[in-house]
Structures are given as structure tokens and as C-alpha cells.
Amino acid sequence: MPVDTDHAAASDADSEALSQGNLPLEDIQALAQVFERIKQAYVDDVDDQTLLRNAMRGMLEGLDPHSNYLDEDAFRTLHEMTEGEFGGIGIEVGQEDNRLMVISPIDNTPASRAGLQPRDLIIEIDGKSTDGMSLEEAVGMMRGEPGSEIELTLLREGEDAPIEVSLERDNIHAASVSSRMLTPGYGYLRISQFQENTATETREAIESLKKEAGDNGLSGVILDLRNNPGGLLDGAVNVADLFIDSGLVVYTKGRLPDSDMQFEANADTALPQTPMVVLINGGSASAAEIVAGALQDHHRAVVLGTESFGKGSVQSVMPMDDNTGIKLTTALYYTPGGRSIQAEGIAPDVTVQRGRLELETGGFEIREANLRGHLQNARGEQAQDEEALPDSPIATDDYQLGEALNLLRGINVFQRSGVRRHEASASTEASSDDSDHPDDTQDSTDQ
């Protein structure tokens, strides 16, 4: 799973500071007694290493849903995911109240194609109950060779019965950025997760949109962070920096001095003046919330959609000496305005629920131009407005995206200054003024 930061192991000074407190001797003795009782009386023989690893895993998983012990396979998988390629079904999962929950499916993967949704509860994997299952074990079960089958049983809010889903594992190439023109002048950027190269890919996508927009340039850009589960902190900061020219992007607070960090924007921006709308929903988490919160606090973009997931904690990956590691929550995120994301999320400026737009067709409307003997326009013909911008088919299928596009168009209309005059009409009136008063300018000069 992607993590929010890639901090190295804690320093020796930090380790020494943590060890200064006296260990509770009675609790240590109780732990040793439990260890011995399991060794002597458990129905199956269990080796010491398994018991100790389980004890470490329990210590971490008991802290919060995002801290956990990483064995060799999990540690290797973590690096594979941050590099953008791994084998499995393409899903980000977490735990809530000890239940395995979908945070977000990754775009163009078996999970997204099968229709898995944020906040789906996974109650069975290949017929095995996930009740009491560790997050590490669940992820391990969902990974496998491309082409192999996996069965998931889901509970979804609003559904009366469990949902059975059959998926075929695939080799996941998680490209993090995609882009296209929705309609002339209006670009669309989709970031599915934050990886090492996400900011570079985003800048390249912006340049491609600018080139496609031509001489008229971009009139607006939609940044889609829906169902983005997060990823690397550096990736999120660098993406936000593409749109903000100064000030804080995000800051963190923790117990140790090196957990308190501030990230500032640089002056160089990819879209300095272009109006923006950011799309978020309940599957937008962690690093995605950092970007949305930064653009919102700086009034750089309008945030549209539904409230985000609310994962505002920093996980530091600390390698161990035996090719394993731990992922430990070490700090909390705060937006530039001082808001904590944790368990609160980002509230959109404009709330738009997910839906599908259905257009009315077949009706006949009577307008002035349909009436017999109607007067002609002052120009001698019916006035023709500027060519209307064609709607993107995806805007019809995706109601939130359609509303974002309409909002960008409205922003551009509102920002235009002065009185709107048709060029031909204005030119005619100017000529008429000149002919009516041919000597005004000369008289004024003589005087």
C-alpha cells in the first residue's frame, strides 16, 4: 500500500530519548508468562520467531489502523507500490473498527472494473472470513499471480444482502496521471495516487493540455482526486507546488522534533492564472487531501464533490536489520490554514453528490422566433451568439464532472469585465458616430 512519507529509521538520539522511560517490569513479566504458556499448552507447536513477530505485529496494529509490522514480503511490496508496479487486484484497503474496508480502487485495475467502491466492507476473501484478520494478512491474500482468480464478499451501504465479486488478478501498472481535453479550452487532469514521479507526470500533462488548447490557452482545468487513496508525501507537496506560487503547502506535528516539518511552495508554477476546480469524494485520502486542502486554503481552486476520507496522519517507514520494517504513525497533517485533516477530512466548497445526468428530449418549445410575423433582429437577421462549447460525453455520464465544467465556465463569464458588445454592431455604431459629427474632433483641436 502507498504510504504518506518515506522517512528513514529513527535516529540514535531519538531512540535514546524513547528508551529513557522505565519499562513496566510487571507487564514485561506478564508478557513472558503468556509467551511460555503458549509454548507449553497451545494445541500446535509454535516457534519462537512466529510468536515474537506476532507480538510486534499486535503492538503496532493496536495503536491505530495505519501502523503495522512489515515482514519481508510486505516490506518489498510496499516499495513495489510506491514505484508504481505490483501484482494483485489494484485496491487500497484499511481497517475501521477492526473491519476490512475499501479506501479506494485504483484506476483501470480489476478492482475498479469490478465496481468496488470506497467504504465497501470486505467480509470474506476466497470464502475465509476477514473478522479478526490483520491488514497484512488480508493484503497478502489479495495479491497473487496475474491471471489467478479471487472471490470477495462485500457489504455495501444501501444493499440488503452481501455482494459476491469474482476478480482476476493482474499485473498492476499504476500510472498515476492521465489527462485530456473535455471541451475546447477546458482541460482534465486525473491523479489516481501519488508516487515518486507524479509531479513530473502532472507537469508534462499540463504542458500537453496547453499545447492542445492552442493560441487561446486554457480557460480552466479540473483536477480529479476522487478515489485517490494517497501515497507519498513528497509527491503531494510537489503537485500542490505546481499550482501555488508561495506560502505553506502543508505542515506536520508530532512528538519528536524531526516530526515537525513545514513544506513551502516555490514561485515557479505550471498554471499561474488558470481557474481550477478540484474534485474530491469519500475515497480521496491522505496525500490527496493535502493537495485539496492546500489549494482550498490558498483560494487557488474551488473544491467540489463530497467530504473526503479524513486520513490526516503521517506514517514513517522504519527499516529493521533483517529486511523487515515497521510503518509507524509519527505525526498529523495540517493544512496551510491550520486545519487538521485527521478524522475530519476536507469539506468541499460546493457539495455535489455522485450521480448521472439525464437530459430531457423530445419536447417542443415555442420561442419568439417561431411566431408568425415576428420582428427581425436589429441587425436584419436573428442574432447568433458565440459558438456554444460542446459538452463532453463524460460530463453527461459523470454528474460531478459535468458540474465542475459548468462551474469553470461560470467563473470565466464572471471574470469578464466591461459591457459585452457584438463586434459588427459596435463597428457600425462607431462609423455612424463619425459620419454624424465629422467636425467635432477638428473643432476641439482648434479651440
Disulfide bonds with the S-S distance in Angstrom:
none
